[in-house]
Amino acid sequence: MSEAPSNSASHGELTKLTDSGINNNYAEWAMKSHHQLRSWGLWKHIEGLDSDPPPIPVLKKPVECTGPNKQGIEVTIAYQGNEEEHKKKMEEAKPWVEANQLALSKIVSVTPNSQLHLVDVQYAK
């Protein structure tokens, strides 16, 4: 699992991205943001092996089904589900999820509204 971001990441700010429609500072913003996110330990959520979320299995609740088998005899089949595995993977993924959310919030906070075209973005990548 990925390392925790540095403490300074929570309090630091990225360079503000400006865009007047004609002029923008994207090149400056991209370079400075890249290095700042790296120094905070957050760049790995933008690119690289840790940029994708950890695999978490879909939660399947335990279920019992009752019905006749081929011989017409009533049988009950129990499916155990995966609640424990799901809970364990969710807990293991917490540091990644928190660091991803921090990186994403840093980027969104310095992006002009005119450039926020994506809705419901979940990952900093």
C-alpha positions as CSV (number, residue, x, y, z in Angstrom):
1,M,0.0,0.0,0.0
2,S,1.2,3.5,-0.6
3,E,3.0,5.6,2.0
4,A,1.1,8.4,3.8
5,P,1.5,11.9,2.5
6,S,3.7,14.3,4.4
7,N,2.2,16.5,7.1
8,S,2.9,19.6,5.1
9,A,0.6,18.4,2.3
10,S,-2.4,19.1,4.4
11,H,-1.5,22.7,4.9
12,G,0.3,23.5,1.7
13,E,-1.2,25.1,-1.4
14,L,-0.5,24.6,-5.1
15,T,0.1,27.4,-7.5
16,K,-3.2,28.8,-8.7
17,L,-4.0,28.0,-12.3
18,T,-5.2,31.0,-14.2
19,D,-6.9,31.1,-17.5
20,S,-8.3,34.3,-19.1
21,G,-9.4,32.5,-22.2
22,I,-6.5,33.9,-24.1
23,N,-3.6,33.6,-21.6
24,N,-3.0,31.0,-19.0
25,N,-0.2,29.8,-16.8
26,Y,-0.6,26.0,-17.4
27,A,3.1,25.3,-18.1
28,E,4.1,27.0,-14.8
29,W,1.3,25.5,-12.9
30,A,2.0,22.0,-14.2
31,M,5.7,22.1,-13.4
32,K,5.3,23.6,-9.9
33,S,2.3,21.4,-9.1
34,H,4.2,18.3,-10.2
35,H,7.1,19.0,-7.9
36,Q,5.0,20.2,-5.0
37,L,2.8,17.1,-5.1
38,R,6.0,14.9,-5.3
39,S,7.4,16.6,-2.2
40,W,4.2,15.9,-0.4
41,G,4.2,12.3,-1.4
42,L,1.0,12.7,-3.4
43,W,2.3,12.5,-7.0
44,K,2.0,8.7,-7.0
45,H,-1.8,9.2,-7.0
46,I,-1.5,11.0,-10.3
47,E,0.9,8.7,-12.1
48,G,2.5,5.3,-11.5
49,L,1.5,2.0,-9.9
50,D,-0.3,3.7,-7.0
51,S,-2.5,5.9,-9.2
52,D,-5.2,3.3,-9.5
53,P,-7.3,2.5,-6.4
54,P,-6.6,-0.7,-4.5
55,P,-8.8,-3.6,-5.6
56,I,-11.8,-4.0,-3.2
57,P,-14.2,-6.8,-3.9
58,V,-17.9,-6.0,-4.3
59,L,-19.7,-6.6,-1.0
60,K,-21.8,-9.7,-1.2
61,K,-24.1,-10.3,1.8
62,P,-24.7,-13.9,3.0
63,V,-27.8,-15.4,1.5
64,E,-29.8,-18.6,1.9
65,C,-32.0,-19.9,-1.0
66,T,-34.6,-22.6,-0.6
67,G,-36.2,-24.5,-3.5
68,P,-36.6,-27.9,-5.0
69,N,-33.7,-29.7,-6.5
70,K,-34.0,-31.9,-9.7
71,Q,-35.6,-34.7,-7.7
72,G,-38.2,-32.3,-6.3
73,I,-36.7,-32.4,-2.8
74,E,-36.7,-29.1,-1.0
75,V,-33.1,-28.0,-0.2
76,T,-31.5,-24.9,1.2
77,I,-28.3,-23.5,-0.1
78,A,-26.3,-21.0,1.9
79,Y,-23.9,-18.5,0.2
80,Q,-21.5,-17.1,2.8
81,G,-20.8,-13.7,1.3
82,N,-17.6,-11.8,1.7
83,E,-18.3,-9.2,4.4
84,E,-15.1,-9.8,6.4
85,E,-12.9,-9.7,3.3
86,H,-14.6,-6.6,2.0
87,K,-14.3,-4.9,5.4
88,K,-10.6,-5.8,5.6
89,K,-9.9,-4.5,2.1
90,M,-11.8,-1.2,2.8
91,E,-9.7,-0.7,6.0
92,E,-6.4,-1.4,4.1
93,A,-7.4,1.0,1.4
94,K,-8.1,3.9,3.8
95,P,-4.6,5.5,3.6
96,W,-4.8,5.4,-0.3
97,V,-8.3,6.8,-0.3
98,E,-7.4,9.7,2.1
99,A,-4.2,10.6,0.1
100,N,-6.1,10.4,-3.2
101,Q,-8.8,12.7,-1.8
102,L,-6.1,15.1,-0.5
103,A,-4.4,15.3,-3.9
104,L,-7.7,15.7,-5.7
105,S,-8.8,18.5,-3.4
106,K,-5.5,20.3,-3.9
107,I,-5.8,20.2,-7.6
108,V,-9.5,21.2,-7.7
109,S,-8.9,24.1,-5.2
110,V,-6.5,25.9,-7.6
111,T,-8.4,25.1,-10.8
112,P,-10.6,27.9,-12.2
113,N,-14.3,27.1,-12.4
114,S,-14.2,27.6,-16.2
115,Q,-11.8,24.6,-16.3
116,L,-13.8,22.2,-14.0
117,H,-15.5,20.3,-16.8
118,L,-15.5,16.9,-15.1
119,V,-18.3,15.9,-12.7
120,D,-18.0,13.3,-10.0
121,V,-14.3,12.8,-10.4
122,Q,-13.2,10.2,-7.8
123,Y,-9.5,9.9,-8.5
124,A,-6.6,12.4,-8.7
125,K,-5.2,10.5,-11.6
